[in-house]
Amino acid sequence: MLKKEGIAVIGNFILGLPGSTFKIDMESVKKAKKMGLDIALWYPLSIYPKTEVYDQMMNDKNTKIIMDWKKGFRYDFKHKPILSFERNDYTESEMIKAFFIANLKSKSYGILIDPKKPLFLRAINLLLIILKYDPLHIFNHIFNALNILIKYRKVY
């Protein structure tokens, strides 16, 4: 109904919630694709004091705090994403991999590359991310990225 009226349907999703694993989150990506969203953005969970999830994670023996919660999830496009925690059943490297794969599969390329860089450098950076996290679908990603550029060329 919203799409018929020209309204974009956007979904924001959290990776690494309590009880999830890399495999479960990848299943969630597949389900989100079936929803027909215009945009799906994926972020790793950040935990903050005085929240239920923070208390749950702090009391979980399988959770390891990596970074001060005040820094939360950070991704500056130059370095690997910074998480505040990892779990025995969902490691830091798996959550970082899930972040990149989920956004690639959802064609949410803009979240992965620095918008302040020239277009050529953004294309190179995206290509490097694709080669690292989803090389089997490189041609699909290039095709999709070019279509997005054509559709939104005034923005880029």
MIBA-732539 format. One record per residue: residue number from 1; x, y, z negated of N, C-alpha, C in turn; residue in one letter. Coordinates in nm, 2 decimals, decimal comma. Each point is the difference from the previous one (the first is absolute). Last residue first. Layout:
% MIBA-732539
   i    npx    npy    npz   capx   capy   capz    cpx    cpy    cpz aa
 NUM      X      Y      Z      X      Y      Z      X      Y      Z  a
...
END
This chain:
% MIBA-732539
   i    npx    npy    npz   capx   capy   capz    cpx    cpy    cpz aa
 156   2,47   1,14   0,61   0,14  -0,04   0,00   0,09   0,10   0,07  y
 155  -0,47   0,06  -0,01   0,05   0,00  -0,14   0,15  -0,03  -0,01  v
 154  -0,23   0,00   0,42   0,01   0,13  -0,05   0,05   0,01  -0,14  k
 153  -0,08  -0,42   0,22   0,12   0,06   0,04   0,01   0,15  -0,05  r
 152  -0,31  -0,42  -0,07   0,03   0,11  -0,09   0,12   0,09   0,04  y
 151  -0,14  -0,38   0,27  -0,13   0,05  -0,05   0,02   0,12  -0,09  k
 150   0,38  -0,21   0,17  -0,08   0,06   0,11  -0,13   0,06  -0,05  i
 149   0,28  -0,24  -0,30   0,06   0,13   0,04  -0,08   0,07   0,11  l
 148  -0,14  -0,43  -0,14  -0,03   0,10  -0,10   0,06   0,13   0,03  i
 147   0,09  -0,36   0,29  -0,14   0,04   0,01  -0,03   0,11  -0,11  n
 146   0,43  -0,19  -0,02  -0,02   0,09   0,12  -0,14   0,04   0,02  l
 145   0,08  -0,31  -0,34   0,06   0,12  -0,03  -0,01   0,10   0,11  a
 144  -0,14  -0,44   0,08  -0,09   0,07  -0,09   0,05   0,14  -0,04  n
 143   0,28  -0,28   0,27  -0,12   0,04   0,07  -0,09   0,08  -0,09  f
 142   0,37  -0,18  -0,21   0,04   0,10   0,10  -0,12   0,05   0,08  i
 141  -0,06  -0,37  -0,28   0,02   0,12  -0,08   0,04   0,12   0,09  h
 140  -0,04  -0,43   0,20  -0,14   0,05  -0,05   0,02   0,13  -0,07  n
 139   0,39  -0,21   0,11  -0,06   0,06   0,12  -0,14   0,05  -0,03  f
 138   0,25  -0,23  -0,34   0,06   0,13   0,03  -0,07   0,06   0,12  i
 137  -0,06  -0,42  -0,29  -0,11   0,08   0,06   0,05   0,14   0,05  h
 136   0,28  -0,33  -0,22  -0,07  -0,08   0,10  -0,11   0,08   0,07  l
 135   0,28   0,18  -0,36   0,06   0,00   0,13  -0,08  -0,08   0,11  p
 134  -0,06   0,22  -0,49  -0,10  -0,07   0,08   0,06  -0,01   0,15  d
 133   0,26   0,18  -0,38  -0,11  -0,06  -0,07  -0,10  -0,07   0,09  y
 132   0,42   0,22   0,15   0,03  -0,07  -0,13  -0,12  -0,08  -0,05  k
 131  -0,03   0,26   0,40   0,10  -0,11   0,02   0,03  -0,07  -0,13  l
 130  -0,28   0,38  -0,02  -0,07  -0,11   0,07   0,10  -0,12   0,02  i
 129   0,17   0,40  -0,18  -0,09  -0,07  -0,10  -0,07  -0,12   0,07  i
 128   0,27   0,26   0,28   0,08  -0,07  -0,10  -0,08  -0,07  -0,10  l
 127  -0,22   0,28   0,30   0,05  -0,11   0,07   0,09  -0,09  -0,09  l
 126  -0,15   0,42  -0,15  -0,11  -0,10   0,00   0,04  -0,13   0,07  l
 125   0,31   0,36  -0,01  -0,03  -0,06  -0,14  -0,11  -0,10   0,00  n
 124   0,09   0,23   0,41   0,11  -0,09  -0,04  -0,02  -0,06  -0,13  i
 123  -0,31   0,32   0,13  -0,02  -0,12   0,08   0,11  -0,10  -0,03  a
 122   0,03   0,42  -0,20  -0,11  -0,07  -0,06  -0,02  -0,13   0,08  r
 121   0,31   0,30   0,17   0,05  -0,07  -0,12  -0,11  -0,08  -0,07  l
 120  -0,13   0,26   0,38   0,10  -0,10   0,04   0,05  -0,08  -0,12  f
 119  -0,28   0,38  -0,08  -0,07  -0,12   0,05   0,09  -0,11   0,04  l
 118   0,17   0,34  -0,37  -0,04   0,01   0,14  -0,06  -0,13   0,04  p
 117  -0,04   0,11  -0,51   0,10  -0,04   0,09  -0,05   0,03   0,14  k
 116  -0,27   0,03  -0,39   0,08   0,12   0,02   0,11  -0,02   0,10  k
 115  -0,31  -0,34  -0,17  -0,06   0,09   0,10   0,08   0,13   0,03  p
 114   0,14  -0,52  -0,15   0,01   0,14  -0,05  -0,06   0,10   0,11  d
 113  -0,15  -0,54  -0,07   0,11   0,09   0,06  -0,02   0,14  -0,04  i
 112  -0,30  -0,36  -0,13   0,13  -0,06  -0,01   0,11   0,09   0,05  l
 111  -0,48   0,10   0,01   0,04  -0,02  -0,14   0,15  -0,05  -0,02  i
 110  -0,22   0,03   0,43   0,04   0,13  -0,05   0,04   0,00  -0,15  g
 109  -0,17  -0,38   0,26   0,14   0,03   0,02   0,04   0,13  -0,07  y
 108  -0,39  -0,36   0,00   0,02   0,13  -0,08   0,14   0,04   0,01  s
 107  -0,24  -0,41   0,18   0,04   0,11   0,09   0,01   0,14  -0,07  k
 106  -0,07  -0,46  -0,19  -0,11   0,10   0,00   0,02   0,11   0,10  s
 105   0,34  -0,32  -0,08  -0,12  -0,08   0,05  -0,12   0,09   0,01  k
 104   0,39   0,19  -0,19   0,02  -0,03   0,14  -0,12  -0,07   0,06  l
 103  -0,01   0,09  -0,46  -0,02   0,12   0,08   0,03  -0,02   0,15  n
 102   0,07  -0,36  -0,30  -0,14   0,04   0,00  -0,03   0,12   0,08  a
 101   0,45  -0,15  -0,05  -0,08  -0,09   0,09  -0,14   0,05   0,00  i
 100   0,30   0,23  -0,29   0,03   0,02   0,14  -0,09  -0,08   0,09  f
  99  -0,05  -0,06  -0,47  -0,03   0,14   0,04   0,02   0,02   0,15  f
  98   0,13  -0,42  -0,18  -0,15   0,01   0,01  -0,04   0,14   0,04  a
  97   0,45  -0,07  -0,11  -0,03  -0,07   0,13  -0,15   0,01   0,03  k
  96   0,14   0,15  -0,41   0,05   0,09   0,10  -0,03  -0,05   0,14  i
  95  -0,09  -0,27  -0,37  -0,10   0,11   0,01   0,04   0,10   0,10  m
  94   0,29  -0,37  -0,07  -0,13  -0,04   0,06  -0,10   0,11   0,01  e
  93   0,41   0,07  -0,23   0,02  -0,01   0,15  -0,12  -0,05   0,07  s
  92  -0,02   0,03  -0,48   0,02   0,14   0,06   0,01  -0,02   0,16  e
  91  -0,25  -0,41  -0,22   0,13   0,07  -0,02   0,00   0,14   0,06  t
  90  -0,35  -0,37  -0,19   0,00   0,10   0,11   0,11   0,09  -0,02  y
  89  -0,07  -0,35  -0,31  -0,08  -0,06   0,11  -0,01   0,10   0,12  d
  88   0,22   0,12  -0,40   0,07  -0,12   0,04  -0,07  -0,06   0,12  n
  87  -0,03   0,52  -0,05  -0,04  -0,11  -0,08   0,07  -0,13   0,05  r
  86   0,08   0,58  -0,02  -0,01  -0,12   0,09  -0,05  -0,11  -0,10  e
  85   0,02   0,59   0,02   0,00  -0,13  -0,06   0,01  -0,11   0,10  f
  84   0,00   0,47   0,11   0,02   0,02  -0,15   0,01  -0,14  -0,07  s
  83   0,16   0,16   0,52  -0,11  -0,05  -0,07   0,03   0,01  -0,15  l
  82   0,17   0,21   0,51   0,03  -0,02  -0,14  -0,12  -0,04  -0,08  i
  81   0,18  -0,04   0,55  -0,10   0,05  -0,10   0,05  -0,04  -0,14  p
  80   0,39   0,06   0,35  -0,11  -0,10  -0,02  -0,10   0,06  -0,10  k
  79   0,25   0,36   0,27   0,05  -0,11  -0,08  -0,12  -0,10  -0,01  h
  78  -0,06   0,40   0,25   0,15  -0,02   0,02   0,05  -0,13  -0,07  k
  77  -0,46   0,18  -0,02   0,03  -0,03   0,14   0,15  -0,03   0,02  f
  76  -0,24   0,06  -0,43   0,05   0,12   0,06   0,04  -0,01   0,15  d
  75  -0,32  -0,22  -0,42   0,06  -0,04   0,13   0,04   0,12   0,07  y
  74  -0,19  -0,19  -0,52   0,06   0,10   0,09   0,05  -0,06   0,12  r
  73  -0,33  -0,09  -0,47   0,04  -0,05   0,13   0,06   0,12   0,08  f
  72   0,03   0,08  -0,52  -0,10  -0,07   0,08   0,05  -0,06   0,13  g
  71   0,19   0,28  -0,39   0,04   0,01   0,14  -0,10  -0,07   0,09  k
  70  -0,04  -0,01  -0,47  -0,02   0,14   0,04   0,03   0,02   0,15  k
  69   0,07  -0,42  -0,24  -0,13   0,02   0,05  -0,02   0,14   0,06  w
  68   0,48  -0,24  -0,03  -0,09   0,08  -0,09  -0,13   0,02   0,07  d
  67   0,26  -0,43   0,16   0,02   0,15   0,01  -0,10   0,06  -0,10  m
  66   0,02  -0,47   0,03   0,12   0,03   0,08   0,04   0,15  -0,01  i
  65  -0,28  -0,42  -0,29   0,00   0,15   0,04   0,13   0,03   0,06  i
  64  -0,27  -0,48  -0,02   0,12   0,07  -0,04  -0,01   0,14   0,05  k
  63  -0,34  -0,46  -0,11   0,02   0,14   0,05   0,13   0,05  -0,05  t
  62  -0,20  -0,41  -0,14   0,05  -0,02   0,13   0,03   0,13   0,07  n
  61  -0,21  -0,04  -0,44   0,14  -0,05   0,00   0,07  -0,01   0,13  k
  60  -0,41   0,33  -0,16   0,02  -0,12   0,08   0,15  -0,03   0,00  d
  59  -0,20   0,39  -0,20  -0,01  -0,12  -0,08   0,02  -0,13   0,07  n
  58   0,02   0,42   0,22   0,10   0,01  -0,10  -0,01  -0,12  -0,10  m
  57  -0,32   0,05   0,35   0,13  -0,03   0,06   0,11   0,00  -0,11  m
  56  -0,44   0,13  -0,12   0,00  -0,14   0,05   0,14  -0,04   0,05  q
  55  -0,08   0,45  -0,12   0,00  -0,09  -0,12   0,01  -0,15   0,04  d
  54  -0,05   0,31   0,35   0,13   0,02  -0,06   0,01  -0,10  -0,12  y
  53  -0,41   0,02   0,22   0,10  -0,07   0,07   0,14   0,01  -0,06  v
  52  -0,36   0,26  -0,18  -0,02  -0,14  -0,03   0,11  -0,09   0,07  e
  51   0,12   0,50  -0,14  -0,09  -0,06   0,09  -0,01  -0,15  -0,03  t
  50   0,30   0,32  -0,21  -0,14   0,03  -0,04  -0,10  -0,05   0,11  k
  49   0,49   0,05   0,19  -0,05  -0,02  -0,14  -0,14   0,05  -0,02  p
  48   0,16  -0,17   0,48   0,02   0,12  -0,08  -0,06  -0,03  -0,14  y
  47   0,18  -0,25   0,51  -0,06  -0,01  -0,13   0,03   0,12  -0,09  i
  46  -0,05  -0,15   0,56   0,08   0,08  -0,10  -0,08  -0,01  -0,13  s
  45  -0,01  -0,30   0,49  -0,06   0,04  -0,13   0,11   0,08  -0,08  l
  44   0,03  -0,02   0,54   0,02  -0,08  -0,11  -0,06   0,06  -0,13  p
  43  -0,21   0,09   0,50   0,10   0,05  -0,10   0,02  -0,10  -0,11  y
  42  -0,25   0,09   0,53   0,04  -0,09  -0,11   0,11   0,06  -0,08  w
  41  -0,42   0,13   0,38   0,13   0,04  -0,06   0,02  -0,09  -0,12  l
  40  -0,32   0,05   0,47   0,02  -0,08  -0,12   0,14   0,03  -0,05  a
  39  -0,40   0,20   0,38   0,13   0,01  -0,06   0,00  -0,09  -0,13  i
  38  -0,37  -0,02   0,28   0,08   0,08   0,09   0,14   0,01  -0,05  d
  37  -0,31  -0,44  -0,10   0,03   0,14  -0,05   0,08   0,08   0,11  l
  36  -0,21  -0,48  -0,03  -0,01   0,10   0,11   0,02   0,15  -0,05  g
  35   0,02  -0,46  -0,22  -0,10   0,10  -0,04  -0,02   0,11   0,11  m
  34   0,33  -0,36   0,01  -0,13  -0,05   0,05  -0,11   0,11  -0,04  k
  33   0,45   0,05  -0,15  -0,01   0,02   0,15  -0,14  -0,03   0,05  k
  32   0,09  -0,08  -0,45  -0,02   0,14   0,02   0,00   0,03   0,15  a
  31   0,10  -0,44  -0,14  -0,14   0,03  -0,03  -0,03   0,15   0,03  k
  30   0,44  -0,15   0,03  -0,08  -0,06   0,11  -0,15   0,03  -0,02  k
  29   0,30   0,14  -0,33   0,03   0,08   0,12  -0,09  -0,06   0,11  v
  28   0,00  -0,23  -0,40  -0,08   0,12  -0,01   0,02   0,09   0,12  s
  27   0,26  -0,38  -0,04  -0,13  -0,04   0,03  -0,10   0,12  -0,01  e
  26   0,44   0,06  -0,14   0,00  -0,02   0,15  -0,14  -0,04   0,05  m
  25   0,08   0,03  -0,47  -0,01   0,13   0,06   0,00  -0,01   0,16  d
  24   0,05  -0,40  -0,25  -0,13   0,05  -0,02  -0,02   0,14   0,07  i
  23   0,43  -0,19   0,00  -0,09  -0,08   0,09  -0,14   0,05  -0,01  k
  22   0,33   0,18  -0,29   0,03   0,04   0,14  -0,10  -0,07   0,09  f
  21  -0,20   0,04  -0,47   0,13  -0,04   0,04   0,02   0,05   0,15  t
  20  -0,35   0,11  -0,47   0,03  -0,02   0,15   0,15  -0,04   0,02  s
  19  -0,19   0,09  -0,44  -0,06  -0,12   0,06   0,03  -0,02   0,15  g
  18   0,02   0,49  -0,19   0,01  -0,12  -0,09  -0,07  -0,12   0,07  p
  17   0,16   0,36   0,34  -0,09   0,00  -0,11   0,02  -0,12  -0,09  l
  16   0,23   0,14   0,43   0,06  -0,03  -0,12  -0,09   0,01  -0,12  g
  15  -0,11   0,30   0,43   0,08  -0,13   0,00   0,05  -0,02  -0,14  l
  14  -0,42   0,31   0,21   0,11  -0,01  -0,10   0,05  -0,14   0,01  i
  13  -0,29   0,36   0,35   0,01  -0,13  -0,07   0,12  -0,01  -0,09  f
  12  -0,37   0,33   0,31   0,13   0,01  -0,07   0,00  -0,13  -0,09  n
  11  -0,29   0,17   0,47   0,01  -0,08  -0,12   0,14   0,01  -0,06  g
  10  -0,38   0,27   0,36   0,14  -0,02  -0,05   0,00  -0,08  -0,12  i
   9  -0,31   0,18   0,45  -0,01  -0,08  -0,12   0,15  -0,04  -0,04  v
   8  -0,24   0,43   0,30   0,11  -0,10  -0,01  -0,02  -0,08  -0,14  a
   7  -0,38   0,25   0,31   0,07   0,01  -0,12   0,10  -0,11  -0,01  i
   6  -0,35   0,09   0,35   0,14   0,06   0,02   0,08   0,02  -0,13  g
   5  -0,44  -0,21   0,07  -0,01   0,14  -0,02   0,13   0,07   0,02  e
   4  -0,04  -0,47   0,03  -0,09   0,05   0,10  -0,01   0,15  -0,01  k
   3   0,25  -0,23  -0,33   0,07   0,01   0,13  -0,09   0,06   0,11  k
   2  -0,19  -0,10  -0,42   0,08   0,12  -0,01   0,08   0,02   0,13  l
   1  -0,27  -0,39  -0,04  -0,08   0,12   0,00   0,09   0,13   0,00  m
END
